[in-house]
């Protein structure tokens, strides 16, 4: 207990705020980034797929949807990702954006 034995007046605001905010290394991993920023071997969860409904639907047919964990196999255009043991290759198209949240190693 960080506050054990201290009176409320002895607890600094900085200490209280530090308990409420996630550590910096965790906060970085909670921010969505474009899929294209993942490095080879890096794992992430799909945060959002935005684009024309037909394009989004087609990706969903391959299993690519929000919350799914993917691994970047080969970045670039076209990129190859691994999803549920399968590899999917696709090109970035105008108007299609995929946001992901990197997963720290060991999670």
QUIKA-V977447 format. One record per residue. N is the residue number from 1. RES is the residue in one letter. PSI is psi as a letter, one per 20 degrees, with the letter a starting at -180 (none if undefined). BURIAL is + if it has 24 or more other C-alpha atoms within 12 Angstrom, else -. D_CENTER is the distance of its C-alpha to the mean C-alpha in whole Angstrom. Layout:
# QUIKA-V977447
n=N res=RES psi=PSI burial=BURIAL d_center=D_CENTER
n=N res=RES psi=PSI burial=BURIAL d_center=D_CENTER
This chain:
# QUIKA-V977447
n=1 res=X psi=o burial=- d_center=31
n=2 res=X psi=h burial=- d_center=31
n=3 res=X psi=j burial=- d_center=33
n=4 res=X psi=p burial=- d_center=36
n=5 res=X psi=j burial=- d_center=40
n=6 res=X psi=q burial=- d_center=39
n=7 res=X psi=q burial=- d_center=40
n=8 res=X psi=h burial=- d_center=38
n=9 res=X psi=i burial=- d_center=39
n=10 res=X psi=i burial=- d_center=38
n=11 res=X psi=p burial=- d_center=35
n=12 res=X psi=q burial=- d_center=33
n=13 res=X psi=h burial=- d_center=31
n=14 res=X psi=g burial=- d_center=28
n=15 res=X psi=g burial=- d_center=28
n=16 res=X psi=g burial=- d_center=28
n=17 res=X psi=h burial=- d_center=25
n=18 res=X psi=h burial=- d_center=23
n=19 res=X psi=h burial=- d_center=23
n=20 res=X psi=h burial=- d_center=21
n=21 res=X psi=q burial=- d_center=19
n=22 res=X psi=q burial=- d_center=16
n=23 res=X psi=q burial=- d_center=16
n=24 res=X psi=h burial=- d_center=15
n=25 res=X psi=h burial=- d_center=13
n=26 res=X psi=h burial=- d_center=11
n=27 res=X psi=h burial=- d_center=11
n=28 res=X psi=h burial=- d_center=9
n=29 res=X psi=i burial=- d_center=6
n=30 res=X psi=i burial=- d_center=6
n=31 res=X psi=p burial=- d_center=6
n=32 res=X psi=q burial=+ d_center=5
n=33 res=X psi=r burial=+ d_center=7
n=34 res=X psi=q burial=+ d_center=9
n=35 res=X psi=h burial=+ d_center=9
n=36 res=X psi=i burial=+ d_center=12
n=37 res=X psi=i burial=+ d_center=11
n=38 res=X psi=q burial=+ d_center=10
n=39 res=X psi=r burial=- d_center=13
n=40 res=X psi=p burial=- d_center=15
n=41 res=X psi=i burial=- d_center=14
n=42 res=X psi=p burial=+ d_center=10
n=43 res=X psi=q burial=+ d_center=8
n=44 res=X psi=r burial=+ d_center=5
n=45 res=X psi=p burial=+ d_center=5
n=46 res=X psi=p burial=+ d_center=6
n=47 res=X psi=g burial=+ d_center=6
n=48 res=X psi=q burial=+ d_center=10
n=49 res=X psi=p burial=+ d_center=12
n=50 res=X psi=p burial=+ d_center=15
n=51 res=X psi=a burial=- d_center=18
n=52 res=X psi=p burial=- d_center=22
n=53 res=X psi=h burial=- d_center=22
n=54 res=X psi=h burial=- d_center=24
n=55 res=X psi=g burial=+ d_center=21
n=56 res=X psi=g burial=- d_center=18
n=57 res=X psi=g burial=- d_center=21
n=58 res=X psi=g burial=- d_center=21
n=59 res=X psi=h burial=+ d_center=18
n=60 res=X psi=h burial=- d_center=18
n=61 res=X psi=h burial=- d_center=21
n=62 res=X psi=i burial=- d_center=19
n=63 res=X psi=j burial=- d_center=17
n=64 res=X psi=o burial=+ d_center=14
n=65 res=X psi=r burial=+ d_center=13
n=66 res=X psi=p burial=- d_center=10
n=67 res=X psi=i burial=- d_center=9
n=68 res=X psi=p burial=+ d_center=10
n=69 res=X psi=p burial=+ d_center=9
n=70 res=X psi=r burial=+ d_center=10
n=71 res=X psi=p burial=+ d_center=11
n=72 res=X psi=o burial=+ d_center=12
n=73 res=X psi=g burial=+ d_center=16
n=74 res=X psi=o burial=+ d_center=17
n=75 res=X psi=r burial=+ d_center=16
n=76 res=X psi=a burial=- d_center=18
n=77 res=X psi=o burial=- d_center=20
n=78 res=X psi=q burial=- d_center=20
n=79 res=X psi=q burial=+ d_center=17
n=80 res=X psi=p burial=+ d_center=17
n=81 res=X psi=q burial=+ d_center=14
n=82 res=X psi=p burial=+ d_center=15
n=83 res=X psi=p burial=+ d_center=14
n=84 res=X psi=l burial=- d_center=17
n=85 res=X psi=i burial=- d_center=19
n=86 res=X psi=q burial=- d_center=20
n=87 res=X psi=p burial=- d_center=19
n=88 res=X psi=p burial=+ d_center=18
n=89 res=X psi=p burial=- d_center=19
n=90 res=X psi=q burial=+ d_center=19
n=91 res=X psi=q burial=- d_center=20
n=92 res=X psi=p burial=- d_center=18
n=93 res=X psi=q burial=- d_center=21
n=94 res=X psi=p burial=- d_center=22
n=95 res=X psi=i burial=- d_center=20
n=96 res=X psi=p burial=+ d_center=17
n=97 res=X psi=p burial=+ d_center=14
n=98 res=X psi=p burial=+ d_center=10
n=99 res=X psi=p burial=+ d_center=7
n=100 res=X psi=q burial=+ d_center=4
n=101 res=X psi=o burial=+ d_center=1
n=102 res=X psi=q burial=+ d_center=4
n=103 res=X psi=p burial=+ d_center=6
n=104 res=X psi=q burial=- d_center=9
n=105 res=X psi=p burial=- d_center=12
n=106 res=X psi=i burial=- d_center=14
n=107 res=X psi=none burial=- d_center=12
